[in-house]
Amino acid sequence: MDAPSAAGLGGADPQLQRFIEVETQKQRFQQLVHQMTELCWEKCMDKPGPKLDSRAETCFVNCVERFIDTSQFILNRLEQTQKSKSAFSESLSD
């Protein structure tokens, strides 16, 4: 169930709504980890073996760090956009 569905519960138990929000966040996090793992695996693993060589290990570290940096940048940008839209809407209603 996604966040709009949880919000659509309206008069439902607040504890249930909170549970659904938490579970939705967990699901999104798991999807993000899966996406990051798949992306970095394709980028960094030439041929699987019993151990990671130093090149693959460095590639994975860099890939994960860039993925996190990019995700954080996008979230911050979306937040800024949302705030500016809110401020613009408020200035129109004044």
Backbone hydrogen bonds, N-H to C=O, Kabsch-Sander energy under -0.5 kcal/mol:
donor,donor_aa,acceptor,acceptor_aa,energy
5,S,2,D,-0.6
6,A,2,D,-1.8
7,A,3,A,-2.7
8,G,4,P,-1.7
9,L,6,A,-1.3
10,G,7,A,-1.3
11,G,9,L,-0.6
12,A,9,L,-1.2
17,Q,13,D,-2.3
18,R,14,P,-2.5
19,F,15,Q,-2.2
20,I,16,L,-2.5
21,E,17,Q,-2.3
22,V,18,R,-2.6
23,E,19,F,-2.6
24,T,20,I,-2.4
25,Q,21,E,-2.3
26,K,22,V,-2.3
27,Q,23,E,-2.3
28,R,24,T,-2.4
29,F,25,Q,-2.4
30,Q,26,K,-2.6
31,Q,27,Q,-2.3
32,L,28,R,-2.3
33,V,29,F,-2.6
34,H,30,Q,-2.4
35,Q,31,Q,-2.6
36,M,32,L,-2.7
37,T,33,V,-2.8
38,E,34,H,-2.5
39,L,35,Q,-2.5
40,C,36,M,-2.8
41,W,37,T,-2.5
42,E,38,E,-2.3
43,K,39,L,-1.9
44,C,40,C,-2.6
45,M,41,W,-2.3
46,D,44,C,-0.8
57,E,53,D,-2.4
58,T,54,S,-2.4
59,C,55,R,-2.3
60,F,56,A,-2.7
61,V,57,E,-2.3
62,N,58,T,-2.6
63,C,59,C,-2.9
64,V,60,F,-2.8
65,E,61,V,-2.4
66,R,62,N,-2.6
67,F,63,C,-2.5
68,I,64,V,-2.6
69,D,65,E,-2.7
70,T,66,R,-2.9
71,S,67,F,-2.5
72,Q,68,I,-2.7
73,F,69,D,-2.5
74,I,70,T,-2.6
75,L,71,S,-2.5
76,N,72,Q,-2.6
77,R,73,F,-2.5
78,L,74,I,-2.7
79,E,75,L,-2.3
80,Q,76,N,-2.5
81,T,77,R,-2.5
82,Q,78,L,-2.6
83,K,79,E,-2.5
84,S,80,Q,-2.6
85,K,81,T,-2.2
86,S,82,Q,-2.3
87,A,83,K,-2.8
88,F,84,S,-2.3
89,S,85,K,-2.6
90,E,86,S,-2.5
91,S,87,A,-2.2
92,L,88,F,-1.7
93,S,89,S,-1.6
94,D,90,E,-0.9
